[in-house]
């Protein structure tokens, strides 16, 4: 008895079925890749937000009562300066600047926060009492930031929206620190995030 082969029609049907299965498999694979990309972007965004909040909390928790000298003249800039409506959100002096390389420099650091084009930017200077030509090291911490706001608690547990408190002109104004700082990040995708930080010391 002769062996029976496949007819052309049977081969074509098999090819069509294989093509359909391949398309379905490719669609599923493509969807899996897209889902993986979405998860990775979401995880990256979460890490960036967590890192930003942690960095800001650390900066304000380690406020140091060390004013800095103005680049011109002998006047002093306060240890913390934050005013509503300014392009610069906050200027501050913090301690605990790690120095693993053993470079000859202070462990204190002057830091500034700015909001530019919906991006929160942090900058710092290598020297506290800087000159006009000193350039800061700057980096974007977070994008999609609508607003950043602060509240500062004084020794009497009163809240202020700027620092030094409006109208305060005591002899210690340049060294005055709050006992707590509350900052709020209003993000396009996460909404408002609020963090309360106790100032050490």
C-alpha positions as CSV (number, residue, x, y, z in Angstrom):
1,X,0.0,0.0,0.0
2,X,1.4,3.4,-1.0
3,X,2.1,6.1,1.7
4,X,-0.3,9.0,1.3
5,X,1.4,12.5,1.3
6,X,-0.1,15.9,2.3
7,X,-2.1,17.8,-0.3
8,X,-1.3,21.4,-1.2
9,X,-4.5,22.5,0.6
10,X,-3.5,20.7,3.8
11,X,-0.1,22.4,3.7
12,X,-1.6,25.8,3.2
13,X,-4.1,25.2,6.1
14,X,-1.2,24.2,8.3
15,X,0.8,27.3,7.3
16,X,-2.2,29.5,8.0
17,X,-2.8,28.0,11.5
18,X,0.9,28.3,12.3
19,X,0.8,31.9,11.2
20,X,-2.2,32.7,13.4
21,X,-0.6,31.0,16.4
22,X,2.7,32.9,15.8
23,X,0.8,36.3,15.7
24,X,-1.1,35.5,18.9
25,X,2.2,34.5,20.6
26,X,4.0,37.6,19.3
27,X,1.1,39.8,20.5
28,X,1.3,38.3,24.0
29,X,5.0,38.7,24.1
30,X,4.8,42.3,22.9
31,X,2.2,43.0,25.6
32,X,4.4,41.4,28.2
33,X,7.3,43.6,27.2
34,X,5.1,46.7,27.4
35,X,3.9,45.8,30.8
36,X,7.4,45.2,31.9
37,X,8.4,48.7,30.7
38,X,5.5,50.3,32.5
39,X,6.4,48.5,35.7
40,X,10.1,49.5,35.3
41,X,9.2,53.2,34.7
42,X,6.9,53.2,37.7
43,X,9.6,51.6,39.9
44,X,12.1,54.2,38.7
45,X,9.7,57.0,39.5
46,X,9.1,55.6,42.9
47,X,12.8,55.4,43.6
48,X,13.4,59.0,42.4
49,X,10.6,60.3,44.7
50,X,11.9,58.3,47.7
51,X,15.5,59.5,47.1
52,X,14.4,63.1,46.8
53,X,12.3,63.0,50.0
54,X,15.1,61.3,51.8
55,X,17.7,63.8,50.6
56,X,15.6,66.8,51.6
57,X,14.7,65.3,55.0
58,X,18.4,64.7,55.6
59,X,19.4,68.3,54.6
60,X,16.9,69.9,56.9
61,X,17.4,67.5,59.8
62,X,21.1,68.4,59.8
63,X,20.7,72.1,59.7
64,X,23.8,73.7,61.3
65,X,23.8,77.1,63.0
66,X,26.6,78.4,60.8
67,X,25.8,81.5,58.7
68,X,27.9,82.2,55.6
69,X,29.6,85.4,54.5
70,X,28.2,87.3,51.5
71,X,30.4,87.1,48.4
72,X,30.7,90.9,48.6
73,X,31.2,92.7,52.0
74,X,31.1,91.4,55.5
75,X,27.4,90.8,55.9
76,X,26.1,87.3,56.7
77,X,23.6,85.0,55.1
78,X,21.4,83.2,57.6
79,X,21.8,79.5,58.2
80,X,18.4,79.0,56.6
81,X,16.7,81.3,54.2
82,X,13.3,80.5,52.6
83,X,10.9,83.1,51.2
84,X,7.5,82.5,49.5
85,X,7.6,83.4,45.8
86,X,11.4,83.3,45.4
87,X,12.9,81.4,42.5
88,X,15.2,79.9,45.1
89,X,13.1,77.8,47.4
90,X,15.6,77.5,50.2
91,X,19.3,78.1,51.1
92,X,20.7,76.3,54.1
93,X,23.9,75.2,55.8
94,X,24.0,71.5,56.8
95,X,26.5,69.3,58.6
96,X,27.5,65.7,58.0
97,X,28.9,66.1,54.5
98,X,30.7,62.8,54.1
99,X,34.3,62.9,52.9
100,X,35.3,59.3,52.0
101,X,38.2,60.5,49.8
102,X,39.8,62.5,52.6
103,X,39.7,65.8,50.7
104,X,40.9,68.9,52.6
105,X,37.5,70.5,53.1
106,X,34.8,71.2,55.7
107,X,32.1,68.7,56.6
108,X,29.6,71.5,56.4
109,X,27.9,72.2,53.1
110,X,25.9,75.1,51.7
111,X,22.9,73.8,49.8
112,X,20.2,75.5,47.7
113,X,16.9,74.2,46.3
114,X,15.4,75.7,43.2
115,X,12.3,74.8,41.0
116,X,13.0,75.3,37.3
117,X,10.7,74.2,34.5
118,X,8.9,71.7,36.8
119,X,12.2,70.2,37.9
120,X,13.4,70.3,41.5
121,X,17.1,71.1,41.4
122,X,19.6,70.8,44.3
123,X,23.0,72.6,44.2
124,X,25.9,72.8,46.7
125,X,29.2,74.6,46.9
126,X,32.5,73.1,47.9
127,X,33.3,76.1,50.2
128,X,30.8,77.8,52.6
129,X,32.2,81.3,52.3
130,X,32.3,81.4,48.5
131,X,33.4,84.0,46.1
132,X,31.4,85.5,43.2
133,X,33.3,83.1,40.8
134,X,32.5,80.0,42.7
135,X,30.3,77.6,40.7
136,X,28.0,75.2,42.4
137,X,27.6,71.5,41.7
138,X,24.0,71.1,40.6
139,X,21.7,68.1,39.8
140,X,18.0,67.6,39.1
141,X,16.5,65.5,41.8
142,X,12.9,65.2,40.4
143,X,10.8,66.2,37.5
144,X,7.0,66.7,37.1
145,X,7.0,68.9,40.2
146,X,4.2,71.5,40.2
147,X,5.1,73.3,43.5
148,X,7.3,72.9,46.6
149,X,6.3,74.6,49.8
150,X,7.7,74.8,53.4
151,X,6.5,75.5,56.9
152,X,8.9,76.1,59.8
153,X,8.2,75.7,63.5
154,X,10.0,78.0,65.9
155,X,10.9,77.4,69.6
156,X,7.4,78.5,70.7
157,X,5.9,75.8,68.4
158,X,4.4,78.5,66.1
159,X,4.5,77.8,62.3
160,X,5.9,80.2,59.8
161,X,5.8,80.0,56.0
162,X,9.2,81.7,55.6
163,X,12.5,81.7,57.5
164,X,13.8,83.7,59.3
165,X,10.2,84.5,60.5
166,X,8.8,87.7,59.0
167,X,9.7,90.7,61.1
168,X,12.3,88.9,63.3
169,X,15.4,90.9,63.8
170,X,17.0,89.5,67.0
171,X,20.8,89.4,67.5
172,X,20.7,85.7,66.7
173,X,18.8,86.1,63.4
174,X,21.7,84.8,61.3
175,X,22.1,81.7,63.4
176,X,18.4,81.0,64.2
177,X,17.1,77.6,63.3
178,X,13.6,76.1,63.4
179,X,12.9,73.1,65.5
180,X,11.0,71.4,62.7
181,X,10.5,71.7,59.0
182,X,7.5,70.6,57.0
183,X,7.9,70.4,53.2
184,X,5.2,69.6,50.6
185,X,5.9,68.3,47.1
186,X,3.0,68.7,44.7
187,X,3.7,66.3,41.8
188,X,1.8,65.9,38.5
189,X,1.4,62.1,38.9
190,X,1.5,61.5,42.7
191,X,-0.3,64.6,44.0
192,X,0.8,66.1,47.3
193,X,3.5,64.5,49.5
194,X,4.1,66.0,52.9
195,X,7.0,65.2,55.2
196,X,7.7,66.6,58.7
197,X,11.4,66.7,59.8
198,X,12.7,67.4,63.2
199,X,15.9,69.5,63.2
200,X,18.6,67.8,65.2
201,X,20.4,69.5,68.1
